[in-house]
Amino acid sequence: RAWMDVKAAITGYGRHTVLANSQRGEDAAQNAYTEALNSDEFPAYLREMIAQEQKWLKNSHDKINAQRNQYA
């Protein structure tokens, strides 16, 4: 949150805009993980690792989304 405050102060954008941009980045990451899981390129143990990381990223995505909604 402190980084977002600094970025907002420097760029002139409000928290909502900064959080919305962060959410777009998180959406892109989720899409990349989904594509990786839908491909047949990885063995089962790597697919498990990718799925776990995607869950962690989803938690971050949800937190960013909640914070963005606070400043809507």
N, C-alpha and C positions, 0 to 999 in steps of 0.2 A: 504494500500500500504506500509506503514511503517513496519507493521508486516511482510509482504512478503520480504521486503529488509533485515530485521533482520534474518529471517529464511534462506534466500538465502546465507547470509554472513556466518551463522553458519554451514549450511549443505554443502555449496559449490555448490549448485544448482543455476542456473540462474532463473530469474523471469519467463521465459516461462515455465520451469519445475514446479515451484511452482504453477503457475496459472493453468497449465494443471492438476495437482493433485487436485487442488481446484475444477476444473470443473468436474472431475470424481465424487467427493463427491456430487456436486450439481446434477449431473445426477442421482446418486443413490437416492437422496432425491426426485427428480421428479418422479422416478419410484415408490417409496413407496407411494407417494401421489396419483398417478394414480391408483395403485392397490387398495388403500383404497376407492377411488371414484368409482371404478368398482365393488366393493363388495356391498352386500346388508346388511351389518352389522350395518350401521349407520342410524339414523333417519335423516330426511330432514334438520333440523337445523344444525346438525353436518356436514352433507355433504356440506352445504353452507360455513361453517367455513373452512373446509378442502380445498374447491375450492378456497376460498379467499387467504388462506395461500400459496397454490400452485402458485397463480398468483404472490404473493410477491417474492417467491423463484425463479420464472421464471425471474423476473426482475434482481435479483442478479446473476442468471446464465448468463443472457445476458451481464451484465456488466463484469463479469469475463471472458467470452468468448471474448469480445471486447478488454480487456486489454491483454489477452493471445495473440491475433492476432497482437497486437502492437509489441510484443517482439518475434515474430516468426522468 
